Amino acid sequence: MTTLALLLVIASGFTHSIWNLFAKRSINKDVFLWLINIPCFILLTPVVVDWFMNHTIPLQGYILILLSILLQSGYFLLLSKAYQHGEISQVYPIMRGTGALLVPLLSVMIYNEELSVYGWAGLGIIIFGLIRIGGFKLNRALLKDRQYVKGLMFAFGVGLCITGYTLTDKLILEYISPLALLGLCNIGYMLVLTAPALRSKKIREEWRSNALALVVGSILSPGSYLLFLYAMNLGPLSHLSPIREIGTVFGTLLGILILKEQQGRLRIVMSIAITAGIIMIGTLG
């Protein structure tokens, strides 16, 4: 894995945590997510059209593209629900941790990639840290808390979508460029988010309250995944995907420092553990 791939993934994780913080603080999650994707939709739709007019893609490529669009669209729908029902420092580690666990395991099986003993150990540390940060418990008291259970289920759903589209996009990059792929997925986002956003009738209120966050989010949201797409062309997915979970560390710290969420000491210790696991994968994986 090249140094450039490592830097791209770290930058991807950091920018991802920032725009997710903005999404959590928004008034209406559907409206916020819809608005931050409009600029990318306007800018990249011509890129998508130009790409398909000048390139030939086999049927397998179209099937994979459709699957990725569906999974990415599901990601945004479930992400909105997860933040409506759970704290960012709770649901963010769970949805990222699901992908962090499943993507390397499936990458080894599907793409014949390898992780060393140190790499698997680092992955184990990351997963443990993510679980502890998320406060994952299944006792009777919490199971009676509908808000907690809903947040948990939506977070797992997001994690499964992340796993699916990450593995799929690795294959799609054999047929189209990262920029065209991002534009295609953005079209899917607009298709699923437009109706809920318009029905809410809170577009003006969201803009008045969070204009700066919307502008920054419109850059960081597509930019975060674009950085990761470019990184996927430079290194094995089984290594890159867990390293991207550095975003969980940033997200946890932001949740504690800015949103004043609880259990700060435990979550900071686990963030250090996650960072150690990421370093193990990045250097010895």
C-alpha positions as CSV (number, residue, x, y, z in Angstrom):
1,M,0.0,0.0,0.0
2,T,1.4,3.4,-1.0
3,T,1.8,6.4,1.2
4,L,-0.5,8.3,-1.1
5,A,-3.3,5.7,-0.6
6,L,-2.8,5.9,3.2
7,L,-3.1,9.7,3.2
8,L,-6.1,9.6,0.9
9,V,-7.9,7.2,3.2
10,I,-7.1,9.2,6.4
11,A,-8.3,12.4,4.7
12,S,-11.5,10.5,3.6
13,G,-12.2,9.4,7.2
14,F,-11.6,12.9,8.6
15,T,-13.9,14.7,6.1
16,H,-16.5,12.0,6.5
17,S,-16.7,12.6,10.2
18,I,-17.1,16.3,9.8
19,W,-20.1,16.2,7.4
20,N,-21.7,13.5,9.5
21,L,-21.4,15.8,12.5
22,F,-23.2,18.5,10.5
23,A,-25.9,16.0,9.5
24,K,-26.5,15.1,13.1
25,R,-26.9,18.7,14.1
26,S,-29.3,19.6,11.3
27,I,-32.9,20.3,11.9
28,N,-34.3,17.9,9.3
29,K,-31.9,15.0,8.3
30,D,-33.6,14.3,4.9
31,V,-33.5,17.9,3.9
32,F,-29.9,18.4,5.0
33,L,-28.7,15.3,3.1
34,W,-30.7,16.3,0.0
35,L,-29.4,19.9,0.0
36,I,-25.7,18.9,0.3
37,N,-26.0,16.6,-2.7
38,I,-27.6,19.2,-5.1
39,P,-24.3,20.9,-6.1
40,C,-22.6,17.6,-6.8
41,F,-25.6,16.5,-8.8
42,I,-25.5,19.6,-11.0
43,L,-21.7,19.4,-11.5
44,L,-21.2,15.7,-12.1
45,T,-24.3,14.7,-14.1
46,P,-22.7,16.1,-17.3
47,V,-19.6,14.1,-16.5
48,V,-21.7,11.0,-16.2
49,V,-23.4,11.7,-19.6
50,D,-20.1,12.4,-21.3
51,W,-18.5,9.2,-19.9
52,F,-21.3,6.9,-21.2
53,M,-21.4,8.7,-24.6
54,N,-17.7,8.0,-25.1
55,H,-17.1,4.6,-23.4
56,T,-18.5,1.1,-23.9
57,I,-19.4,-0.8,-20.7
58,P,-20.3,-4.6,-20.7
59,L,-23.7,-5.7,-19.2
60,Q,-21.9,-6.9,-16.0
61,G,-20.7,-3.3,-15.5
62,Y,-24.2,-1.9,-15.8
63,I,-25.6,-4.5,-13.3
64,L,-22.9,-3.6,-10.8
65,I,-23.5,0.1,-11.3
66,L,-27.2,-0.4,-10.6
67,L,-26.5,-2.4,-7.5
68,S,-24.1,0.3,-6.2
69,I,-26.7,3.1,-6.8
70,L,-29.3,1.1,-4.9
71,L,-27.0,0.4,-1.9
72,Q,-25.7,4.0,-1.8
73,S,-29.3,5.3,-1.9
74,G,-30.3,2.9,0.9
75,Y,-27.2,4.2,2.9
76,F,-28.5,7.8,2.8
77,L,-32.1,6.9,3.7
78,L,-31.0,4.8,6.7
79,L,-28.4,7.3,7.7
80,S,-31.1,9.9,8.1
81,K,-33.1,7.5,10.3
82,A,-30.1,6.5,12.4
83,Y,-29.3,10.1,13.3
84,Q,-33.0,10.7,14.1
85,H,-33.0,8.0,16.7
86,G,-29.4,7.8,18.1
87,E,-26.4,9.9,19.3
88,I,-23.6,10.3,16.7
89,S,-21.1,8.8,19.2
90,Q,-23.3,5.7,19.5
91,V,-24.6,5.1,16.0
92,Y,-21.5,6.3,14.0
93,P,-19.1,3.7,15.4
94,I,-21.7,0.9,14.9
95,M,-22.4,1.6,11.3
96,R,-18.7,2.2,10.5
97,G,-17.7,-0.8,12.6
98,T,-20.0,-3.2,10.6
99,G,-18.3,-2.2,7.4
100,A,-14.8,-2.3,9.0
101,L,-15.4,-5.9,10.0
102,L,-17.2,-7.3,7.0
103,V,-15.3,-5.5,4.1
104,P,-11.9,-7.0,5.0
105,L,-13.3,-10.5,5.6
106,L,-15.2,-10.5,2.3
107,S,-12.3,-8.9,0.4
108,V,-10.0,-11.7,1.4
109,M,-12.6,-14.2,0.1
110,I,-13.8,-12.4,-3.0
111,Y,-10.6,-10.6,-4.2
112,N,-8.0,-13.0,-2.8
113,E,-6.4,-10.3,-0.7
114,E,-4.3,-11.0,2.4
115,L,-4.0,-9.7,5.9
116,S,-1.0,-10.6,8.0
117,V,-1.3,-11.8,11.6
118,Y,-0.6,-8.2,12.7
119,G,-3.3,-7.0,10.3
120,W,-5.9,-9.3,11.7
121,A,-4.9,-8.3,15.2
122,G,-5.2,-4.6,14.3
123,L,-8.6,-5.3,12.8
124,G,-9.7,-7.0,16.0
125,I,-8.6,-4.0,18.1
126,I,-10.5,-1.7,15.8
127,I,-13.7,-3.7,16.1
128,F,-13.4,-4.0,19.9
129,G,-12.9,-0.2,20.1
130,L,-15.8,0.5,17.9
131,I,-18.1,-1.8,20.0
132,R,-17.0,-0.1,23.2
133,I,-17.4,3.4,21.8
134,G,-20.9,2.6,20.6
135,G,-21.9,1.3,24.0
136,F,-23.2,-1.8,22.4
137,K,-25.3,-3.7,24.9
138,L,-28.3,-6.0,24.6
139,N,-29.7,-6.2,28.1
140,R,-33.5,-6.2,28.8
141,A,-33.6,-2.6,29.9
142,L,-32.1,-1.3,26.7
143,L,-34.2,-3.6,24.5
144,K,-37.3,-1.9,26.0
145,D,-35.9,1.4,24.9
146,R,-37.4,1.7,21.4
147,Q,-35.3,4.8,20.6
148,Y,-32.1,2.9,21.4
149,V,-33.2,-0.2,19.4
150,K,-34.3,1.8,16.4
151,G,-31.0,3.7,16.3
152,L,-29.1,0.4,16.6
153,M,-31.0,-1.3,13.8
154,F,-30.7,1.6,11.4
155,A,-27.0,1.9,12.2
156,F,-26.5,-1.8,11.4
157,G,-28.5,-1.3,8.2
158,V,-26.2,1.6,7.2
159,G,-23.2,-0.7,7.9
160,L,-24.5,-3.4,5.6
161,C,-25.0,-0.8,2.9
162,I,-21.5,0.4,3.4
163,T,-20.2,-3.1,3.0
164,G,-22.2,-3.8,-0.1
165,Y,-21.4,-0.7,-2.0
166,T,-17.7,-0.7,-1.0
167,L,-17.2,-4.2,-2.4
168,T,-19.2,-3.4,-5.5
169,D,-17.4,-0.2,-6.3
170,K,-14.1,-1.9,-6.2
171,L,-15.3,-3.9,-9.2
172,I,-17.0,-0.9,-10.9
173,L,-13.7,1.0,-11.0
174,E,-12.6,-1.4,-13.7
175,Y,-15.2,0.1,-16.0
176,I,-15.6,3.8,-15.1
177,S,-13.7,6.6,-13.5
178,P,-14.1,7.5,-9.8
179,L,-15.6,10.8,-10.7
180,A,-18.2,9.3,-13.0
181,L,-19.0,6.7,-10.4
182,L,-19.6,9.4,-7.8
183,G,-21.8,11.2,-10.2
184,L,-23.9,8.1,-10.8
185,C,-24.4,7.4,-7.1
186,N,-25.3,11.1,-6.6
187,I,-28.1,10.7,-9.1
188,G,-29.4,7.8,-7.0
189,Y,-29.2,10.0,-3.8
190,M,-31.4,12.7,-5.4
191,L,-34.0,10.1,-6.6
192,V,-34.6,8.8,-3.0
193,L,-34.1,12.0,-1.0
194,T,-36.0,14.5,-3.1
195,A,-39.6,13.4,-2.2
196,P,-38.9,13.2,1.6
197,A,-37.2,16.6,1.5
198,L,-40.0,18.3,-0.4
199,R,-42.7,16.7,1.8
200,S,-41.0,18.1,5.0
201,K,-41.5,21.7,3.9
202,K,-38.5,22.6,6.0
203,I,-36.0,23.5,3.2
204,R,-36.0,27.2,3.9
205,E,-35.7,26.7,7.7
206,E,-32.8,24.3,7.2
207,W,-31.0,26.8,4.9
208,R,-31.6,29.8,7.3
209,S,-30.2,27.8,10.3
210,N,-27.4,25.8,8.7
211,A,-26.3,27.6,5.5
212,L,-22.6,27.4,6.3
213,A,-22.8,23.7,7.3
214,L,-24.7,23.0,4.1
215,V,-22.0,24.7,1.9
216,V,-19.2,22.9,3.7
217,G,-21.1,19.6,3.7
218,S,-21.8,19.8,-0.1
219,I,-18.0,19.7,-0.5
220,L,-17.0,17.2,2.2
221,S,-19.8,14.6,1.5
222,P,-18.9,13.8,-2.1
223,G,-15.2,14.7,-1.5
224,S,-14.9,12.1,1.3
225,Y,-16.0,9.2,-0.9
226,L,-14.1,10.4,-3.9
227,L,-10.9,10.3,-2.0
228,F,-11.6,6.8,-1.0
229,L,-12.4,5.7,-4.6
230,Y,-9.1,7.0,-5.7
231,A,-7.4,5.2,-2.8
232,M,-9.0,1.9,-3.9
233,N,-7.1,2.1,-7.1
234,L,-3.8,2.3,-5.1
235,G,-4.1,-0.4,-2.4
236,P,-5.9,-3.6,-1.2
237,L,-9.4,-3.0,0.0
238,S,-8.9,-5.3,3.0
239,H,-6.3,-2.8,4.3
240,L,-7.9,0.5,3.2
241,S,-11.4,-0.1,4.6
242,P,-10.4,-0.5,8.3
243,I,-8.0,2.5,8.0
244,R,-10.8,4.7,6.9
245,E,-12.4,4.1,10.3
246,I,-10.0,6.8,11.6
247,G,-13.2,8.8,10.9
248,T,-14.8,7.1,13.9
249,V,-12.1,8.5,16.2
250,F,-12.7,12.0,14.8
251,G,-16.4,11.6,15.0
252,T,-16.3,10.4,18.6
253,L,-14.1,13.3,19.6
254,L,-16.3,15.8,17.8
255,G,-19.4,14.2,19.5
256,I,-17.8,14.7,22.9
257,L,-16.3,18.1,22.5
258,I,-19.0,19.8,20.4
259,L,-22.2,17.9,21.1
260,K,-21.3,17.3,24.7
261,E,-22.2,13.6,24.6
262,Q,-21.5,11.3,27.6
263,Q,-18.9,8.7,28.6
264,G,-16.1,10.9,27.2
265,R,-13.2,9.2,29.0
266,L,-14.1,5.7,27.9
267,R,-14.6,6.8,24.3
268,I,-11.3,8.7,24.2
269,V,-9.4,5.6,25.4
270,M,-11.2,3.4,22.8
271,S,-10.4,6.0,20.1
272,I,-6.7,5.6,21.0
273,A,-7.1,1.8,20.7
274,I,-8.7,2.2,17.3
275,T,-5.9,4.4,16.2
276,A,-3.3,1.8,17.3
277,G,-5.2,-0.9,15.4
278,I,-5.2,1.4,12.3
279,I,-1.4,1.9,12.6
280,M,-0.9,-1.8,12.9
281,I,-2.8,-2.4,9.6
282,G,-1.2,0.5,7.8
283,T,2.4,-0.5,8.7
284,L,2.3,-4.3,9.3
285,G,-1.0,-5.4,7.7
